[in-house]
Amino acid sequence: MKKTESRFIKVRCKDCENEQVLFNKASSTVFCHICGSKIAVPQGGKAEIKGEILEAIE
């Protein structure tokens, strides 16, 4: 079976340090639930992550 490169990741917001889980290939902009800053921006494939990636969730 082929292993996919798509996964969920835990990201820490660079502004308020809130941690949230998101998809690494997000198709829309992801905002922090606490302060509203951008955490991920879609790039046509993998999203550009603006926060600190803490872990990949298998």
Backbone atoms as SQL, in Angstrom:
CREATE TABLE atoms (id INTEGER PRIMARY KEY, chain TEXT, resi INTEGER, resn TEXT, atom TEXT, x REAL, y REAL, z REAL);
INSERT INTO atoms VALUES
  (1, 'A', 1, 'MET', 'N', 0.838, -1.170, 0.000),
  (2, 'A', 1, 'MET', 'CA', 0.000, 0.000, 0.000),
  (3, 'A', 1, 'MET', 'C', 0.891, 1.246, 0.000),
  (4, 'A', 2, 'LYS', 'N', 0.494, 2.251, -0.767),
  (5, 'A', 2, 'LYS', 'CA', 1.249, 3.499, -0.857),
  (6, 'A', 2, 'LYS', 'C', 0.976, 4.362, 0.373),
  (7, 'A', 3, 'LYS', 'N', 2.047, 4.871, 0.963),
  (8, 'A', 3, 'LYS', 'CA', 1.902, 5.731, 2.137),
  (9, 'A', 3, 'LYS', 'C', 1.729, 7.178, 1.673),
  (10, 'A', 4, 'THR', 'N', 0.759, 7.856, 2.210),
  (11, 'A', 4, 'THR', 'CA', 0.463, 9.230, 1.814),
  (12, 'A', 4, 'THR', 'C', 1.312, 10.228, 2.598),
  (13, 'A', 5, 'GLU', 'N', 1.594, 11.345, 1.987),
  (14, 'A', 5, 'GLU', 'CA', 2.354, 12.408, 2.636),
  (15, 'A', 5, 'GLU', 'C', 1.432, 13.391, 3.368),
  (16, 'A', 6, 'SER', 'N', 0.132, 13.221, 3.213),
  (17, 'A', 6, 'SER', 'CA', -0.835, 14.078, 3.886),
  (18, 'A', 6, 'SER', 'C', -0.983, 13.638, 5.326),
  (19, 'A', 7, 'ARG', 'N', -0.974, 14.595, 6.229),
  (20, 'A', 7, 'ARG', 'CA', -1.131, 14.255, 7.643),
  (21, 'A', 7, 'ARG', 'C', -1.600, 15.484, 8.426),
  (22, 'A', 8, 'PHE', 'N', -2.046, 15.209, 9.613),
  (23, 'A', 8, 'PHE', 'CA', -2.394, 16.283, 10.525),
  (24, 'A', 8, 'PHE', 'C', -1.153, 16.650, 11.317),
  (25, 'A', 9, 'ILE', 'N', -1.020, 17.924, 11.634),
  (26, 'A', 9, 'ILE', 'CA', 0.132, 18.403, 12.393),
  (27, 'A', 9, 'ILE', 'C', -0.341, 19.288, 13.536),
  (28, 'A', 10, 'LYS', 'N', 0.416, 19.277, 14.624),
  (29, 'A', 10, 'LYS', 'CA', 0.134, 20.160, 15.750),
  (30, 'A', 10, 'LYS', 'C', 1.043, 21.377, 15.592),
  (31, 'A', 11, 'VAL', 'N', 0.447, 22.568, 15.591),
  (32, 'A', 11, 'VAL', 'CA', 1.175, 23.811, 15.347),
  (33, 'A', 11, 'VAL', 'C', 0.956, 24.776, 16.509),
  (34, 'A', 12, 'ARG', 'N', 2.016, 25.476, 16.900),
  (35, 'A', 12, 'ARG', 'CA', 1.930, 26.500, 17.947),
  (36, 'A', 12, 'ARG', 'C', 1.888, 27.869, 17.277),
  (37, 'A', 13, 'CYS', 'N', 0.923, 28.680, 17.661),
  (38, 'A', 13, 'CYS', 'CA', 0.794, 30.047, 17.135),
  (39, 'A', 13, 'CYS', 'C', 2.009, 30.865, 17.576),
  (40, 'A', 14, 'LYS', 'N', 2.575, 31.622, 16.640),
  (41, 'A', 14, 'LYS', 'CA', 3.764, 32.420, 16.963),
  (42, 'A', 14, 'LYS', 'C', 3.428, 33.640, 17.819),
  (43, 'A', 15, 'ASP', 'N', 2.155, 34.053, 17.831),
  (44, 'A', 15, 'ASP', 'CA', 1.766, 35.250, 18.581),
  (45, 'A', 15, 'ASP', 'C', 1.307, 34.961, 20.007),
  (46, 'A', 16, 'CYS', 'N', 0.445, 33.947, 20.172),
  (47, 'A', 16, 'CYS', 'CA', -0.119, 33.704, 21.504),
  (48, 'A', 16, 'CYS', 'C', 0.252, 32.337, 22.084),
  (49, 'A', 17, 'GLU', 'N', 0.987, 31.531, 21.336),
  (50, 'A', 17, 'GLU', 'CA', 1.445, 30.209, 21.752),
  (51, 'A', 17, 'GLU', 'C', 0.328, 29.178, 21.943),
  (52, 'A', 18, 'ASN', 'N', -0.860, 29.466, 21.409),
  (53, 'A', 18, 'ASN', 'CA', -1.934, 28.476, 21.404),
  (54, 'A', 18, 'ASN', 'C', -1.522, 27.324, 20.490),
  (55, 'A', 19, 'GLU', 'N', -1.859, 26.086, 20.867),
  (56, 'A', 19, 'GLU', 'CA', -1.559, 24.919, 20.046),
  (57, 'A', 19, 'GLU', 'C', -2.848, 24.401, 19.444),
  (58, 'A', 20, 'GLN', 'N', -2.818, 24.123, 18.133),
  (59, 'A', 20, 'GLN', 'CA', -3.976, 23.523, 17.502),
  (60, 'A', 20, 'GLN', 'C', -3.539, 22.579, 16.397),
  (61, 'A', 21, 'VAL', 'N', -4.439, 21.668, 16.046),
  (62, 'A', 21, 'VAL', 'CA', -4.158, 20.642, 15.052),
  (63, 'A', 21, 'VAL', 'C', -4.789, 21.076, 13.732),
  (64, 'A', 22, 'LEU', 'N', -4.015, 20.921, 12.635),
  (65, 'A', 22, 'LEU', 'CA', -4.523, 21.257, 11.315),
  (66, 'A', 22, 'LEU', 'C', -3.958, 20.303, 10.287),
  (67, 'A', 23, 'PHE', 'N', -4.518, 20.334, 9.091),
  (68, 'A', 23, 'PHE', 'CA', -4.096, 19.474, 7.994),
  (69, 'A', 23, 'PHE', 'C', -2.941, 20.149, 7.270),
  (70, 'A', 24, 'ASN', 'N', -1.889, 19.400, 6.951),
  (71, 'A', 24, 'ASN', 'CA', -0.715, 20.028, 6.341),
  (72, 'A', 24, 'ASN', 'C', -0.942, 20.451, 4.893),
  (73, 'A', 25, 'LYS', 'N', -2.043, 20.000, 4.286),
  (74, 'A', 25, 'LYS', 'CA', -2.385, 20.415, 2.926),
  (75, 'A', 25, 'LYS', 'C', -3.695, 21.213, 2.952),
  (76, 'A', 26, 'ALA', 'N', -3.770, 22.172, 3.855),
  (77, 'A', 26, 'ALA', 'CA', -4.976, 22.987, 4.021),
  (78, 'A', 26, 'ALA', 'C', -5.303, 23.714, 2.721),
  (79, 'A', 27, 'SER', 'N', -6.572, 23.710, 2.329),
  (80, 'A', 27, 'SER', 'CA', -6.991, 24.366, 1.092),
  (81, 'A', 27, 'SER', 'C', -7.554, 25.761, 1.339),
  (82, 'A', 28, 'SER', 'N', -7.627, 26.156, 2.596),
  (83, 'A', 28, 'SER', 'CA', -8.030, 27.514, 2.938),
  (84, 'A', 28, 'SER', 'C', -7.148, 28.014, 4.082),
  (85, 'A', 29, 'THR', 'N', -7.096, 29.313, 4.251),
  (86, 'A', 29, 'THR', 'CA', -6.270, 29.907, 5.297),
  (87, 'A', 29, 'THR', 'C', -6.771, 29.453, 6.667),
  (88, 'A', 30, 'VAL', 'N', -5.852, 29.069, 7.543),
  (89, 'A', 30, 'VAL', 'CA', -6.190, 28.619, 8.896),
  (90, 'A', 30, 'VAL', 'C', -5.774, 29.723, 9.869),
  (91, 'A', 31, 'PHE', 'N', -6.718, 30.137, 10.699),
  (92, 'A', 31, 'PHE', 'CA', -6.468, 31.183, 11.689),
  (93, 'A', 31, 'PHE', 'C', -6.431, 30.593, 13.088),
  (94, 'A', 32, 'CYS', 'N', -5.672, 31.214, 13.971),
  (95, 'A', 32, 'CYS', 'CA', -5.611, 30.809, 15.369),
  (96, 'A', 32, 'CYS', 'C', -6.981, 31.017, 16.013),
  (97, 'A', 33, 'HIS', 'N', -7.414, 30.038, 16.789),
  (98, 'A', 33, 'HIS', 'CA', -8.718, 30.122, 17.465),
  (99, 'A', 33, 'HIS', 'C', -8.719, 31.172, 18.575),
  (100, 'A', 34, 'ILE', 'N', -7.557, 31.513, 19.103),
  (101, 'A', 34, 'ILE', 'CA', -7.472, 32.432, 20.236),
  (102, 'A', 34, 'ILE', 'C', -7.277, 33.881, 19.780),
  (103, 'A', 35, 'CYS', 'N', -6.203, 34.138, 19.007),
  (104, 'A', 35, 'CYS', 'CA', -5.874, 35.534, 18.660),
  (105, 'A', 35, 'CYS', 'C', -6.224, 35.914, 17.219),
  (106, 'A', 36, 'GLY', 'N', -6.522, 34.941, 16.366),
  (107, 'A', 36, 'GLY', 'CA', -6.941, 35.231, 15.004),
  (108, 'A', 36, 'GLY', 'C', -5.819, 35.422, 13.989),
  (109, 'A', 37, 'SER', 'N', -4.566, 35.233, 14.383),
  (110, 'A', 37, 'SER', 'CA', -3.475, 35.391, 13.418),
  (111, 'A', 37, 'SER', 'C', -3.417, 34.175, 12.491),
  (112, 'A', 38, 'LYS', 'N', -2.824, 34.341, 11.316),
  (113, 'A', 38, 'LYS', 'CA', -2.727, 33.262, 10.337),
  (114, 'A', 38, 'LYS', 'C', -1.727, 32.216, 10.809),
  (115, 'A', 39, 'ILE', 'N', -2.143, 30.960, 10.763),
  (116, 'A', 39, 'ILE', 'CA', -1.270, 29.852, 11.134),
  (117, 'A', 39, 'ILE', 'C', -0.810, 29.107, 9.887),
  (118, 'A', 40, 'ALA', 'N', -1.686, 28.994, 8.882),
  (119, 'A', 40, 'ALA', 'CA', -1.333, 28.297, 7.645),
  (120, 'A', 40, 'ALA', 'C', -2.011, 28.974, 6.462),
  (121, 'A', 41, 'VAL', 'N', -1.267, 29.040, 5.341),
  (122, 'A', 41, 'VAL', 'CA', -1.766, 29.663, 4.115),
  (123, 'A', 41, 'VAL', 'C', -1.634, 28.636, 2.995),
  (124, 'A', 42, 'PRO', 'N', -2.711, 28.393, 2.222),
  (125, 'A', 42, 'PRO', 'CA', -2.634, 27.398, 1.148),
  (126, 'A', 42, 'PRO', 'C', -1.650, 27.813, 0.060),
  (127, 'A', 43, 'GLN', 'N', -0.953, 26.818, -0.512),
  (128, 'A', 43, 'GLN', 'CA', 0.039, 27.084, -1.555),
  (129, 'A', 43, 'GLN', 'C', -0.178, 26.190, -2.781),
  (130, 'A', 44, 'GLY', 'N', -1.348, 25.591, -2.920),
  (131, 'A', 44, 'GLY', 'CA', -1.621, 24.723, -4.051),
  (132, 'A', 44, 'GLY', 'C', -1.280, 23.268, -3.801),
  (133, 'A', 45, 'GLY', 'N', -0.534, 22.983, -2.774),
  (134, 'A', 45, 'GLY', 'CA', -0.174, 21.626, -2.358),
  (135, 'A', 45, 'GLY', 'C', -0.111, 21.652, -0.856),
  (136, 'A', 46, 'LYS', 'N', 1.094, 21.519, -0.314),
  (137, 'A', 46, 'LYS', 'CA', 1.257, 21.666, 1.129),
  (138, 'A', 46, 'LYS', 'C', 1.091, 23.128, 1.495),
  (139, 'A', 47, 'ALA', 'N', 0.451, 23.364, 2.626),
  (140, 'A', 47, 'ALA', 'CA', 0.235, 24.726, 3.090),
  (141, 'A', 47, 'ALA', 'C', 1.526, 25.307, 3.658),
  (142, 'A', 48, 'GLU', 'N', 1.675, 26.616, 3.555),
  (143, 'A', 48, 'GLU', 'CA', 2.805, 27.302, 4.196),
  (144, 'A', 48, 'GLU', 'C', 2.436, 27.505, 5.653),
  (145, 'A', 49, 'ILE', 'N', 3.199, 26.902, 6.554),
  (146, 'A', 49, 'ILE', 'CA', 2.914, 26.962, 7.983),
  (147, 'A', 49, 'ILE', 'C', 3.610, 28.182, 8.566),
  (148, 'A', 50, 'LYS', 'N', 2.829, 29.060, 9.210),
  (149, 'A', 50, 'LYS', 'CA', 3.359, 30.299, 9.783),
  (150, 'A', 50, 'LYS', 'C', 3.777, 30.148, 11.239),
  (151, 'A', 51, 'GLY', 'N', 3.277, 29.123, 11.902),
  (152, 'A', 51, 'GLY', 'CA', 3.621, 28.877, 13.301),
  (153, 'A', 51, 'GLY', 'C', 4.712, 27.837, 13.414),
  (154, 'A', 52, 'GLU', 'N', 4.947, 27.375, 14.625),
  (155, 'A', 52, 'GLU', 'CA', 5.967, 26.362, 14.897),
  (156, 'A', 52, 'GLU', 'C', 5.322, 24.975, 14.868),
  (157, 'A', 53, 'ILE', 'N', 5.843, 24.084, 14.029),
  (158, 'A', 53, 'ILE', 'CA', 5.323, 22.721, 13.952),
  (159, 'A', 53, 'ILE', 'C', 5.869, 21.940, 15.147),
  (160, 'A', 54, 'LEU', 'N', 4.970, 21.402, 15.956),
  (161, 'A', 54, 'LEU', 'CA', 5.367, 20.671, 17.154),
  (162, 'A', 54, 'LEU', 'C', 5.475, 19.177, 16.898),
  (163, 'A', 55, 'GLU', 'N', 4.534, 18.614, 16.143),
  (164, 'A', 55, 'GLU', 'CA', 4.580, 17.191, 15.856),
  (165, 'A', 55, 'GLU', 'C', 3.644, 16.840, 14.690),
  (166, 'A', 56, 'ALA', 'N', 3.985, 15.762, 14.013),
  (167, 'A', 56, 'ALA', 'CA', 3.119, 15.198, 12.978),
  (168, 'A', 56, 'ALA', 'C', 2.323, 14.077, 13.625),
  (169, 'A', 57, 'ILE', 'N', 1.042, 14.075, 13.394),
  (170, 'A', 57, 'ILE', 'CA', 0.176, 13.071, 13.995),
  (171, 'A', 57, 'ILE', 'C', -0.072, 11.986, 12.963),
  (172, 'A', 58, 'GLU', 'N', 0.337, 10.781, 13.268),
  (173, 'A', 58, 'GLU', 'CA', 0.221, 9.643, 12.331),
  (174, 'A', 58, 'GLU', 'C', -1.162, 9.074, 12.361);
